[in-house]
Amino acid sequence: MVRLAVHSDINRILRIGSSAESDESKRGLIERAIDRGGCLVALDDEIVVGYAIMNHDFFDRGFVSLIYVEPAHRRRKVGSSLFDECESQCKSDRIFTSANKSNLPMQGFLVSREYVLSGTVQNLDDGDPELFYSKELR
Ligand SMILES: CC(C)(COP(=O)(O)OP(=O)(O)OC[C@H]1O[C@@H](n2cnc3c(N)ncnc32)[C@H](O)[C@@H]1OP(=O)(O)O)[C@@H](O)C(=O)NCCC(=O)NCCS
């Protein structure tokens, strides 16, 4: 089941997943996403097993800036359920997201959902370009 995240989910979201960011900066990111209705959680038996963050700040297009599925729950369509909901909430005709060039699982996931490469941005992460993908929704 996927639903909008609420503030009481924050600690459960922080508990899953590792991140390059500190807990404090990640907490701020998630709080702001929840405040603007842009954070989704996937639940399995009431337990948060994944989340996604989406906004419309990217050239006024829907942009999924973050998705994370707890490792033990991967390849069980949790990511697919989160992306289904992002796509259905997207207000633009085309939805965007991105992945590091080194992130082959995310690229496999996006290609399986018929996302296409829209461009590459260098100099975000050292030596690991950011690949931007998109998909026409309607
Ligand atoms: C990428 C990610 C979100 C996928 O979530 P998931 O719940 O495992 O994905 P699903 O089970 O919905 O996968 C759907 C399809 O995507 C493709 N896919 C998913 N993971 C894949 C992988 N590791 N390699 C290749 N293809 C993959 C497959 O076609 C899969 O269907 P199948 O399992 O029937 O073969 C998950 O691996 C993850 O959280 N990774 C770490 C966080 C991350 O890198 N986020 C992206 C940057 S923000």
The ligand as an SDF file (V2000), in Angstrom:
LIG
                    3D

 48 50  0  0  0  0  0  0  0  0999 V2000
   15.8240    1.1330   -7.7580 C   0  0  0  0  0  0  0  0  0  0  0  0
   14.8430    0.6420   -6.6720 C   0  0  0  0  0  0  0  0  0  0  0  0
   13.9800    1.8190   -6.2020 C   0  0  0  0  0  0  0  0  0  0  0  0
   13.9390   -0.4340   -7.2910 C   0  0  0  0  0  0  0  0  0  0  0  0
   12.9280   -0.7800   -6.3390 O   0  0  0  0  0  0  0  0  0  0  0  0
   12.2670   -2.2520   -6.3210 P   0  0  0  0  0  0  0  0  0  0  0  0
   11.1410   -2.2210   -5.3640 O   0  0  0  0  0  0  0  0  0  0  0  0
   13.3060   -3.2840   -6.1000 O   0  0  0  0  0  0  0  0  0  0  0  0
   11.7440   -2.3540   -7.8170 O   0  0  0  0  0  0  0  0  0  0  0  0
   10.5880   -3.3020   -8.3880 P   0  0  0  0  0  0  0  0  0  0  0  0
   10.5200   -4.5730   -7.6120 O   0  0  0  0  0  0  0  0  0  0  0  0
    9.3440   -2.5150   -8.4930 O   0  0  0  0  0  0  0  0  0  0  0  0
   11.1940   -3.6040   -9.8410 O   0  0  0  0  0  0  0  0  0  0  0  0
   10.4190   -3.5060  -11.0360 C   0  0  0  0  0  0  0  0  0  0  0  0
   11.3010   -3.8730  -12.2010 C   0  0  0  0  0  0  0  0  0  0  0  0
   12.4150   -2.9580  -12.3190 O   0  0  0  0  0  0  0  0  0  0  0  0
   13.5760   -3.6530  -12.7830 C   0  0  0  0  0  0  0  0  0  0  0  0
   14.5830   -3.6860  -11.7400 N   0  0  0  0  0  0  0  0  0  0  0  0
   14.4350   -3.4720  -10.4200 C   0  0  0  0  0  0  0  0  0  0  0  0
   15.6060   -3.6080   -9.7630 N   0  0  0  0  0  0  0  0  0  0  0  0
   16.5210   -3.9360  -10.7040 C   0  0  0  0  0  0  0  0  0  0  0  0
   17.9050   -4.2410  -10.6440 C   0  0  0  0  0  0  0  0  0  0  0  0
   18.5720   -4.2680   -9.4810 N   0  0  0  0  0  0  0  0  0  0  0  0
   18.5360   -4.5410  -11.8020 N   0  0  0  0  0  0  0  0  0  0  0  0
   17.8870   -4.5430  -12.9800 C   0  0  0  0  0  0  0  0  0  0  0  0
   16.5500   -4.2740  -13.0980 N   0  0  0  0  0  0  0  0  0  0  0  0
   15.8900   -3.9760  -11.9730 C   0  0  0  0  0  0  0  0  0  0  0  0
   13.1120   -5.0970  -13.0790 C   0  0  0  0  0  0  0  0  0  0  0  0
   12.6500   -5.1510  -14.4160 O   0  0  0  0  0  0  0  0  0  0  0  0
   11.9590   -5.2450  -12.0920 C   0  0  0  0  0  0  0  0  0  0  0  0
   11.0340   -6.2450  -12.4610 O   0  0  0  0  0  0  0  0  0  0  0  0
   11.3580   -7.7950  -12.0640 P   0  0  0  0  0  0  0  0  0  0  0  0
   11.7610   -7.8210  -10.5960 O   0  0  0  0  0  0  0  0  0  0  0  0
   10.0590   -8.4900  -12.3440 O   0  0  0  0  0  0  0  0  0  0  0  0
   12.4950   -8.2410  -12.9440 O   0  0  0  0  0  0  0  0  0  0  0  0
   15.6170   -0.0090   -5.4780 C   0  0  0  0  0  0  0  0  0  0  0  0
   16.6060   -0.8970   -5.9830 O   0  0  0  0  0  0  0  0  0  0  0  0
   16.2970    0.9840   -4.5410 C   0  0  0  0  0  0  0  0  0  0  0  0
   15.6990    1.4850   -3.6020 O   0  0  0  0  0  0  0  0  0  0  0  0
   17.5900    1.2630   -4.7560 N   0  0  0  0  0  0  0  0  0  0  0  0
   18.3690    2.1160   -3.8380 C   0  0  0  0  0  0  0  0  0  0  0  0
   17.9570    3.5610   -3.8970 C   0  0  0  0  0  0  0  0  0  0  0  0
   18.2730    4.2190   -5.2270 C   0  0  0  0  0  0  0  0  0  0  0  0
   19.2800    3.9460   -5.8500 O   0  0  0  0  0  0  0  0  0  0  0  0
   17.3840    5.1360   -5.6400 N   0  0  0  0  0  0  0  0  0  0  0  0
   17.5410    5.8350   -6.9240 C   0  0  0  0  0  0  0  0  0  0  0  0
   18.2200    7.1460   -6.8190 C   0  0  0  0  0  0  0  0  0  0  0  0
   17.2480    8.3330   -5.9390 S   0  0  0  0  0  0  0  0  0  0  0  0
  1  2  1  0
  2  3  1  0
  2  4  1  0
  2 36  1  0
  4  5  1  0
  5  6  1  0
  6  7  2  0
  6  8  1  0
  6  9  1  0
  9 10  1  0
 10 11  2  0
 10 12  1  0
 10 13  1  0
 13 14  1  0
 14 15  1  0
 15 16  1  0
 15 30  1  0
 16 17  1  0
 17 18  1  0
 17 28  1  0
 18 19  1  0
 18 27  1  0
 19 20  2  0
 20 21  1  0
 21 22  1  0
 21 27  2  0
 22 23  1  0
 22 24  2  0
 24 25  1  0
 25 26  2  0
 26 27  1  0
 28 29  1  0
 28 30  1  0
 30 31  1  0
 31 32  1  0
 32 33  2  0
 32 34  1  0
 32 35  1  0
 36 37  1  0
 36 38  1  0
 38 39  2  0
 38 40  1  0
 40 41  1  0
 41 42  1  0
 42 43  1  0
 43 44  2  0
 43 45  1  0
 45 46  1  0
 46 47  1  0
 47 48  1  0
M  END
$$$$
